[in-house]
Amino acid sequence: MDQSKALLVKNEKGGYSIRTFISNAGLKLLLNEKLSIALFSTLRLLQISGFIALVKKSKILKPFGLQRLISYLPKLDRHLKTKSFYPANNAIKTTKGNVALFTGCVSKQLDPKTIQASIKLLNFIGYDVTIPEQQTCCGALHVHDGKMEQAKKLANKNITTFNQPKNTTTIISLVNGCTSQLREYSQLHTKNGFIPEVKDIVEFLSEVEWPDTISFKPLDKTIALQVPCSLQNSLRAENKLIHLIENIPNISIETIYNKCCGAAGSYFLRQPTLSDQLKKHAIAQLTQPSPEYIISSNLGCALQLKSGLSDNQNNPHVIHPVELLAQQISQK
């Protein structure tokens, strides 16, 4: 499918469309960190002022093709400024190793809590964490758009960046879709491959040995588990996600939804009608019988589900499993 998209793009005779303009502009924005930070900081201020809510209701951006994008905008936190190194917890006598975090291109703006939670958990179980500053977008969205050469350039840059620290044992990705793309870099015919092993945060935390000093506080809540397609079909880690969540005592998994939610990278923009049908079905299944949390380990899926839920307090809270674990963790 990816190769077919690349051929279609290669044989295009030009032409202009709003969707193409938004796609090209969005991809360029993701690669410019300063511009991206400035944009999301401005959007956060507009959210606080109530202006974004008015724009959503007025649908003034619909003729420009931006109404759908603005409807997917979650409640924004302050931009997360990360350090390059986070040492293992002092309570751990022997450091287990050094892992490098792949944070993706928009996680600092759209999902900073997952980054903070991942660092916390990894430090607690005995790992030093590095966050390479030169990392860039994984290239998945470029591949979805048939832009293979751009994806290849991004892949080569990430490979060079993450291969430099000689003591890194594992590259840990925080987004299922990014993990899949990182593992498929060889299909882009990159110069080299990653030296460290690439793992998803869900895989890594479910496979690693946890210290005896770590436990989790009970949580008497019902949850629904949304299994992203990338986690299920590419990473084959659905059971690992379930196992990870079950570390929390008293938690009750009421629903496991393992069908497409309709996000699928840029699919929600390319096929809005079909995407919304899939989203509606997913939410209908996940919200029965009224869970208090919906767990999703992929940022795109989480944004898709949030866009279909109102801000009503009775609606479940969509949260990454790592954030929930960090919320409940305790140390003896």
C-alpha positions in Angstrom: 0.0 0.0 0.0 2.8 2.4 0.9 4.6 1.7 -2.4 1.4 2.2 -4.3 0.9 5.6 -2.6 4.4 6.6 -3.6 3.7 5.7 -7.2 0.5 7.8 -7.2 2.4 10.8 -5.8 5.2 10.3 -8.3 2.8 10.2 -11.3 0.6 13.1 -10.1 0.2 15.9 -12.7 0.1 18.6 -10.2 -3.1 20.5 -9.4 -4.1 22.2 -6.2 -6.3 21.1 -3.3 -6.8 22.4 0.2 -6.2 18.9 1.6 -2.8 18.7 -0.2 -1.9 22.2 1.0 -2.7 21.4 4.6 -0.9 18.1 4.4 2.3 19.6 3.0 2.2 22.6 5.4 1.5 20.3 8.4 4.4 18.0 7.6 6.8 21.0 7.3 5.5 22.4 10.6 6.3 19.1 12.4 9.9 19.3 11.3 10.4 22.8 12.6 10.5 22.6 16.4 10.5 26.3 17.1 7.6 27.0 14.7 5.7 24.0 16.2 6.2 25.3 19.8 5.1 28.8 18.8 2.0 27.5 17.1 0.9 25.2 20.0 1.7 27.9 22.6 -0.5 30.3 20.7 -3.3 27.7 20.4 -3.1 27.1 24.1 -3.6 30.8 24.9 -6.6 30.8 22.5 -8.0 27.8 24.3 -7.7 29.5 27.7 -9.4 32.6 26.3 -12.3 30.6 25.0 -11.6 31.7 21.4 -11.1 28.1 20.2 -14.5 27.1 21.5 -16.1 29.9 19.7 -14.3 28.9 16.4 -15.5 25.3 16.8 -19.1 26.5 17.2 -19.0 29.0 14.4 -17.4 26.6 11.9 -15.8 29.6 10.3 -12.7 27.5 9.3 -14.7 25.0 7.4 -14.3 26.6 4.0 -10.5 26.6 4.6 -10.4 22.9 5.4 -9.3 23.5 9.0 -12.5 22.9 10.9 -11.8 19.2 11.2 -8.2 19.7 12.5 -9.3 22.2 15.1 -12.0 19.7 16.3 -9.2 17.2 17.1 -7.2 19.7 19.2 -7.1 18.4 22.8 -6.8 20.5 25.9 -3.2 21.7 25.7 -0.7 21.8 28.5 2.5 24.0 28.6 5.2 22.9 26.2 7.3 20.2 27.9 11.0 21.2 28.1 13.0 17.9 28.6 16.5 17.4 29.7 18.9 15.2 27.7 19.5 12.9 30.7 17.5 11.5 33.6 19.4 9.2 36.0 17.9 6.1 37.5 16.2 6.4 40.9 18.6 6.7 43.9 16.9 3.7 45.6 18.2 1.4 42.9 21.6 0.2 43.9 22.7 -1.0 40.4 21.6 0.8 37.3 20.2 -1.7 34.8 21.3 0.2 31.7 20.7 3.3 29.6 17.7 3.6 27.3 16.9 6.3 24.8 13.4 7.8 24.4 11.9 8.4 21.0 9.3 11.0 21.8 7.9 11.6 18.3 7.2 15.0 16.7 4.2 16.3 18.6 4.2 14.4 21.9 5.8 17.3 23.8 2.9 19.5 22.6 0.0 17.1 22.6 0.9 14.4 25.2 3.6 15.7 27.6 2.2 13.6 30.5 3.0 10.4 28.8 6.7 11.5 28.4 6.9 12.5 32.0 5.2 9.2 33.1 7.6 7.1 31.0 10.7 8.8 32.4 9.3 8.3 35.9 8.6 4.6 35.5 11.9 3.9 33.7 13.9 5.7 36.4 12.0 3.9 39.2 12.8 0.5 37.8 16.5 1.3 37.4 17.2 2.7 34.0 19.0 5.9 33.0 17.0 7.7 30.4 18.5 9.9 27.6 16.4 12.0 25.2 18.5 12.8 22.1 18.0 16.4 21.0 18.7 15.7 17.3 15.9 13.2 16.9 13.2 14.1 14.4 9.8 12.8 13.1 9.7 9.0 12.5 8.4 9.6 9.0 5.2 7.6 9.2 3.0 10.4 8.1 5.3 11.1 5.2 5.0 7.4 4.2 1.2 7.6 4.4 1.4 10.6 2.0 3.6 8.7 -0.4 6.6 10.9 0.3 9.2 8.1 0.5 12.3 10.2 -0.1 11.5 12.6 2.7 10.7 9.6 5.0 14.1 8.1 4.1 15.9 11.3 5.0 14.2 11.4 8.4 15.0 7.7 9.0 18.7 8.2 8.2 18.8 11.2 10.6 17.2 9.2 13.4 19.4 6.2 12.9 22.5 8.4 13.1 21.2 10.2 16.2 20.3 7.1 18.2 23.4 5.1 17.2 25.8 7.7 18.6 25.5 7.0 22.3 27.5 3.7 22.6 26.0 2.7 26.0 22.3 2.8 24.8 20.8 -0.7 25.2 17.3 0.0 23.9 15.4 2.7 21.9 12.0 3.1 23.5 9.2 4.7 21.5 6.1 6.1 23.3 3.7 5.9 20.3 2.7 2.5 18.8 2.6 3.9 15.3 6.1 5.4 15.6 7.4 2.1 17.0 6.1 0.3 13.9 7.7 2.9 11.6 11.0 2.8 13.3 11.2 -1.0 12.9 10.3 -0.8 9.2 13.2 1.6 8.3 14.8 -1.1 6.3 11.9 -0.9 3.8 13.0 2.7 3.1 16.5 1.3 2.1 18.3 3.4 4.7 22.1 3.5 4.8 22.3 1.7 8.1 20.0 0.3 10.7 19.6 0.9 14.5 22.3 -0.7 16.6 20.1 -0.7 19.8 16.9 -2.7 19.8 13.7 -0.8 19.2 10.9 -1.4 21.7 7.5 0.2 22.4 7.1 1.5 25.9 4.3 -1.1 26.4 6.5 -3.9 25.3 9.5 -2.8 27.4 7.6 -2.3 30.6 5.7 -5.6 30.3 8.9 -7.6 29.6 11.3 -6.0 32.1 11.8 -7.3 35.6 10.4 -4.9 38.2 12.2 -4.4 41.5 10.7 -5.8 44.6 10.6 -2.3 46.1 8.0 -1.2 43.5 4.3 -1.8 43.9 1.1 -0.2 42.6 -1.7 1.3 44.7 -5.1 -0.3 44.2 -7.5 1.4 41.8 -11.2 0.6 42.1 -12.1 1.8 38.7 -13.6 0.2 35.6 -11.7 0.7 32.3 -12.2 0.1 28.6 -9.1 -0.9 26.6 -8.7 0.4 23.1 -6.1 -1.7 21.3 -4.5 0.3 18.5 -4.1 -1.5 15.1 -0.4 -0.8 15.2 0.0 -2.5 18.6 -2.1 -5.5 17.6 -1.2 -6.1 13.9 2.3 -4.8 13.7 3.8 -5.1 17.1 1.7 -8.2 18.2 1.6 -6.8 21.7 -2.1 -6.8 22.7 -1.5 -9.3 25.5 1.4 -7.3 26.8 -0.8 -4.2 27.1 -3.4 -6.2 29.1 -0.7 -7.8 31.3 0.8 -4.3 32.0 -2.6 -2.8 33.1 -3.3 -5.8 35.3 -0.3 -4.9 37.5 -2.7 -2.4 39.1 -4.7 -4.1 41.9 -8.5 -4.0 41.8 -8.7 -2.5 38.3 -11.5 -4.0 36.2 -11.2 -4.2 32.4 -14.8 -4.2 31.2 -14.3 -3.9 27.5 -11.4 -4.7 25.1 -11.9 -3.0 21.7 -9.5 -4.3 19.0 -10.9 -2.9 15.8 -9.8 0.3 13.9 -11.0 3.5 15.6 -10.7 5.4 12.3 -7.6 7.5 13.0 -5.0 5.5 11.1 -2.3 8.2 10.6 -3.7 10.7 8.1 -6.7 8.6 7.2 -9.0 10.7 9.5 -8.2 13.6 7.1 -8.2 11.7 3.9 -11.5 9.8 4.5 -13.4 11.9 7.0 -16.8 10.1 6.4 -15.5 6.6 6.9 -13.2 7.7 9.7 -16.2 9.2 11.6 -18.2 6.0 11.1 -15.4 4.0 12.6 -15.0 6.5 15.5 -18.7 6.4 16.3 -18.7 2.7 16.4 -15.6 2.5 18.6 -16.9 5.0 21.1 -20.3 3.3 21.3 -18.5 0.0 22.2 -15.9 1.6 24.6 -18.4 3.6 26.6 -20.6 0.6 27.4 -21.1 0.0 30.3 -19.8 3.5 31.4 -16.1 3.0 32.2 -14.2 5.6 34.1 -11.1 5.4 31.9 -10.5 4.5 28.3 -6.9 3.3 27.9 -5.2 3.9 24.5 -1.4 3.5 23.9 -1.3 5.4 20.6 -1.5 9.2 20.4 -3.4 9.3 17.1 -6.1 6.9 18.5 -6.4 8.9 21.7 -7.0 12.1 19.8 -9.5 10.4 17.6 -11.5 9.1 20.7 -11.2 12.4 22.5 -12.6 14.3 19.5 -15.7 12.1 19.7 -16.3 12.6 23.4 -17.7 15.8 24.8 -16.2 17.5 27.8 -19.1 16.2 30.0 -17.8 15.0 33.3 -19.7 11.8 33.0 -17.6 10.8 29.9 -14.6 8.5 30.6 -11.1 10.0 30.7 -8.9 8.9 27.8 -5.4 8.1 29.1 -2.2 6.4 28.1 -1.5 3.2 30.1 1.9 4.5 31.2 0.3 7.6 32.7 -2.1 5.5 34.7 0.7 3.2 35.9 2.8 6.3 37.0 -0.2 7.7 38.8 -0.6 4.5 40.8 3.1 3.5 41.4 4.6 3.5 44.9 8.0 2.6 46.3 8.5 0.7 49.6 
